[in-house]
Amino acid sequence: MEESIQPLDPIAISLGPIQVHWYGVIIGVGIALGLYIAIKESERRGLDKELFTDLMLWAIPISILSARLYYVLFEWEYYARYPGEIMAIWHGGLAIHGALIGAVITAIVFTRKRGVSFWKLADIAAPSIILGQAIGRWGNFMNQEAHGGEVSRAFLENLHLPEFIINQMYINGVYYHPTFLYESLWNLLGFILLMVLRKVNLKRGELFLSYVIWYSIGRFFVEGMRTDSLMLTENIRMAQTISVALILLAVILLVYRRVKGYASIRYLDNKS
């Protein structure tokens, strides 16, 4: 039975030589939905409704570029041999930490130019970011990547997963941990948590820092299960190292901003 299992087609649409991959479609859906939620919330928080649209015109291409650059740099041994693959992002290989670095730098510059608080913008964007990440992991699913180690079919069935997920985790004669799903569900739970925290009226910046902590905790544990990690050294995974650093940085910023009085404005205050 297992020998007849066919993976899902990673190509959504073929128009002659033009192929649209599910990987790109799914990431696009995540971005679009996240942007919609951010725009609606920014209007409620007294910001120009065009602000996030203008930001995304810069943030999306820069984030994709930085995500790919981050991935290629840590896999340079491969890409040095196959330089034609460097631009082939439809084959996967967009590192979320690279994307976040690009997005944060872009947002800092953008908010300074527009005279808007970076922390206010980041708080509004936090639920959208983690929702986009939850959706985007399904692009990895379509590409049969970002999976964990070997498991049995019985193990996957005991998780009560739909048949199409179980079958897609059958790769080259072996079943694998659906780590894409673990992280997607963790991020979806994080989205719900951040939406609840909006009503708690945290101090400015703390919603975004809560996102950083929540995402990084989940990523640290899920990364430890994966088989395709970018490595800092032979035994140290890059994503786990970055996750620990981000957790520590976020906690330090939470404490520092409160102690220094930089977090006097609260989330629901309509101040720039």
C-alpha positions as CSV (number, residue, x, y, z in Angstrom):
1,M,0.0,0.0,0.0
2,E,2.7,2.4,1.0
3,E,4.6,2.0,-2.3
4,S,1.5,3.5,-4.2
5,I,1.4,6.6,-2.1
6,Q,1.9,9.7,-4.3
7,P,2.9,13.0,-2.8
8,L,0.8,16.1,-3.4
9,D,1.8,18.1,-6.5
10,P,3.8,21.1,-5.3
11,I,2.8,23.0,-8.4
12,A,-0.6,24.8,-8.1
13,I,-0.9,26.2,-11.7
14,S,1.0,25.5,-14.9
15,L,0.7,27.9,-17.8
16,G,3.1,26.7,-20.4
17,P,6.6,27.4,-19.1
18,I,5.2,29.4,-16.1
19,Q,4.6,27.4,-13.0
20,V,3.0,28.7,-9.8
21,H,4.1,26.7,-6.8
22,W,1.9,26.1,-3.7
23,Y,4.8,27.2,-1.6
24,G,4.5,30.7,-3.0
25,V,0.7,30.7,-3.0
26,I,0.5,29.7,0.7
27,I,3.1,32.2,1.8
28,G,1.2,34.9,-0.2
29,V,-2.1,33.9,1.5
30,G,-0.4,34.2,4.9
31,I,1.0,37.7,4.1
32,A,-2.4,38.9,2.7
33,L,-4.4,37.7,5.7
34,G,-1.9,39.1,8.1
35,L,-1.8,42.5,6.3
36,Y,-5.6,42.6,6.4
37,I,-5.7,42.1,10.1
38,A,-3.0,44.6,10.7
39,I,-4.7,47.3,8.6
40,K,-8.0,46.9,10.5
41,E,-6.3,47.1,13.8
42,S,-4.1,50.1,12.8
43,E,-7.3,52.0,11.9
44,R,-8.7,51.2,15.4
45,R,-5.5,52.4,17.0
46,G,-5.7,55.8,15.2
47,L,-3.2,55.2,12.4
48,D,-3.4,56.0,8.7
49,K,-5.0,53.0,7.0
50,E,-2.4,53.3,4.3
51,L,0.5,53.0,6.7
52,F,0.8,49.2,6.7
53,T,0.3,49.0,3.0
54,D,3.2,51.4,2.4
55,L,5.3,49.5,4.9
56,M,4.7,46.2,3.2
57,L,5.7,47.6,-0.2
58,W,9.2,47.7,1.3
59,A,9.1,45.0,3.9
60,I,7.9,42.1,1.7
61,P,10.7,42.2,-0.9
62,I,13.4,43.0,1.7
63,S,12.2,40.2,4.0
64,I,12.2,37.7,1.2
65,L,15.7,38.8,0.1
66,S,17.0,38.7,3.7
67,A,15.3,35.3,4.4
68,R,17.0,33.8,1.3
69,L,20.3,35.5,2.0
70,Y,20.3,34.1,5.5
71,Y,19.6,30.6,4.3
72,V,22.1,30.7,1.4
73,L,24.9,31.9,3.7
74,F,24.5,29.0,6.0
75,E,24.2,26.5,3.1
76,W,26.9,28.1,1.1
77,E,28.8,24.9,0.5
78,Y,25.8,23.6,-1.5
79,Y,25.0,26.9,-3.3
80,A,28.6,27.4,-4.2
81,R,28.4,24.2,-6.2
82,Y,24.9,25.0,-7.6
83,P,24.7,28.8,-8.0
84,G,21.7,28.4,-10.3
85,E,19.7,27.3,-7.2
86,I,20.3,30.5,-5.3
87,M,17.3,32.3,-6.7
88,A,15.0,29.2,-6.8
89,I,13.0,30.1,-3.7
90,W,10.1,27.9,-5.0
91,H,12.3,25.0,-3.9
92,G,12.1,26.2,-0.3
93,G,14.9,27.7,1.7
94,L,13.5,30.9,3.2
95,A,14.8,31.3,6.8
96,I,12.2,33.0,9.0
97,H,14.8,34.5,11.2
98,G,16.4,36.1,8.2
99,A,13.0,37.4,7.2
100,L,12.4,38.8,10.7
101,I,15.7,40.6,10.7
102,G,14.9,42.2,7.4
103,A,11.4,43.2,8.5
104,V,12.5,44.7,11.8
105,I,15.2,46.8,10.2
106,T,12.8,48.0,7.5
107,A,10.1,48.8,10.1
108,I,12.6,50.8,12.2
109,V,13.7,52.9,9.3
110,F,10.1,53.3,8.0
111,T,8.7,54.4,11.3
112,R,11.4,57.0,11.8
113,K,10.7,58.4,8.4
114,R,6.9,58.5,9.2
115,G,7.2,59.8,12.7
116,V,5.4,56.8,14.2
117,S,6.4,54.7,17.2
118,F,8.1,51.5,16.1
119,W,6.8,49.7,19.2
120,K,3.2,50.8,18.4
121,L,3.5,49.4,14.9
122,A,5.3,46.2,16.1
123,D,2.5,45.6,18.6
124,I,-0.2,45.9,16.0
125,A,1.7,43.6,13.6
126,A,2.6,40.9,16.1
127,P,-0.5,38.8,15.7
128,S,-0.3,39.1,12.0
129,I,3.3,38.0,11.9
130,I,2.7,34.8,13.9
131,L,-0.5,34.0,11.9
132,G,1.5,34.4,8.7
133,Q,4.1,32.0,10.1
134,A,1.4,29.5,11.0
135,I,0.0,29.5,7.5
136,G,3.4,29.7,5.8
137,R,4.5,26.3,7.4
138,W,2.0,24.6,5.1
139,G,4.2,25.7,2.2
140,N,6.9,23.4,3.7
141,F,4.3,20.7,3.9
142,M,3.6,20.9,0.2
143,N,7.4,20.7,-0.5
144,Q,7.8,17.8,1.9
145,E,10.5,19.7,3.8
146,A,11.0,21.0,7.4
147,H,10.1,17.6,8.8
148,G,11.5,15.7,11.7
149,G,13.1,12.3,12.1
150,E,11.7,8.9,11.1
151,V,8.5,7.6,12.7
152,S,6.1,4.7,11.9
153,R,2.7,5.1,10.2
154,A,1.1,3.9,13.4
155,F,2.7,6.8,15.3
156,L,1.1,9.3,12.8
157,E,-2.2,7.5,12.9
158,N,-2.2,7.7,16.7
159,L,-1.9,11.5,16.4
160,H,-5.3,11.3,14.6
161,L,-4.0,13.2,11.6
162,P,-5.9,13.4,8.4
163,E,-4.9,10.8,5.7
164,F,-3.5,13.5,3.4
165,I,-1.0,14.7,6.0
166,I,0.1,11.1,6.9
167,N,0.6,10.3,3.2
168,Q,2.6,13.6,2.6
169,M,4.9,12.6,5.4
170,Y,5.8,9.4,3.5
171,I,9.0,10.5,1.7
172,N,11.3,8.1,-0.2
173,G,9.9,5.1,1.6
174,V,10.0,6.5,5.1
175,Y,7.5,8.3,7.4
176,Y,8.6,11.4,9.2
177,H,7.6,13.7,12.1
178,P,5.3,16.4,10.7
179,T,7.3,19.2,12.5
180,F,5.8,21.7,10.1
181,L,2.5,20.9,11.7
182,Y,3.8,21.2,15.3
183,E,5.1,24.6,14.7
184,S,2.1,25.7,12.7
185,L,-0.2,24.7,15.6
186,W,2.1,26.4,18.1
187,N,2.0,29.6,16.1
188,L,-1.8,29.4,15.7
189,L,-2.1,29.1,19.5
190,G,0.2,32.1,19.8
191,F,-2.0,34.1,17.5
192,I,-5.0,33.4,19.7
193,L,-3.0,34.3,22.8
194,L,-1.8,37.7,21.3
195,M,-5.3,38.5,20.2
196,V,-6.4,38.0,23.9
197,L,-3.5,40.0,25.1
198,R,-4.6,43.0,23.0
199,K,-7.5,43.4,25.4
200,V,-5.3,43.2,28.5
201,N,-3.8,46.5,27.4
202,L,-0.2,45.8,28.0
203,K,2.4,48.5,27.9
204,R,3.6,49.5,24.5
205,G,6.1,47.1,23.0
206,E,5.1,44.2,25.3
207,L,2.8,42.6,22.8
208,F,5.5,42.3,20.2
209,L,8.0,41.1,22.8
210,S,5.5,38.5,24.0
211,Y,5.3,37.3,20.4
212,V,9.1,37.0,20.2
213,I,9.2,35.0,23.4
214,W,6.3,32.7,22.5
215,Y,7.5,32.0,19.0
216,S,11.1,31.4,20.1
217,I,10.1,28.9,22.8
218,G,8.2,26.8,20.2
219,R,10.8,27.2,17.6
220,F,13.6,26.0,20.0
221,F,11.8,22.7,20.7
222,V,10.5,22.0,17.2
223,E,13.9,22.8,15.7
224,G,15.5,20.1,17.9
225,M,13.3,17.5,16.1
226,R,14.1,18.6,12.6
227,T,16.6,16.9,10.2
228,D,17.3,19.9,8.0
229,S,18.5,22.5,10.4
230,L,21.0,25.2,9.5
231,M,24.0,24.5,11.7
232,L,26.1,27.1,13.5
233,T,28.7,24.4,14.4
234,E,28.7,20.6,13.9
235,N,26.5,20.2,17.0
236,I,24.8,23.5,17.5
237,R,21.7,24.4,15.5
238,M,21.5,28.0,14.3
239,A,17.7,28.5,14.9
240,Q,18.0,27.2,18.5
241,T,20.8,29.6,19.2
242,I,18.9,32.5,17.8
243,S,15.8,31.5,19.7
244,V,17.6,31.5,23.0
245,A,19.2,34.8,22.2
246,L,15.8,36.3,21.2
247,I,14.1,35.1,24.4
248,L,16.9,36.6,26.6
249,L,16.8,39.9,24.6
250,A,13.0,40.2,24.8
251,V,13.0,39.6,28.6
252,I,15.8,42.1,29.1
253,L,13.9,44.7,27.0
254,L,10.7,44.0,28.9
255,V,12.4,44.7,32.2
256,Y,14.6,47.5,31.0
257,R,11.8,49.5,29.4
258,R,9.6,49.2,32.5
259,V,12.5,50.2,34.8
260,K,13.5,53.2,32.7
261,G,9.9,54.3,32.2
262,Y,10.0,53.9,28.4
263,A,6.8,51.8,28.5
264,S,4.5,54.4,30.0
265,I,2.1,54.3,27.1
266,R,-0.3,51.4,26.8
267,Y,-1.4,49.4,23.8
268,L,-4.9,50.9,23.7
269,D,-3.7,54.5,24.0
270,N,-4.2,56.2,20.6
271,K,-0.9,58.0,20.6
272,S,1.8,58.0,18.0
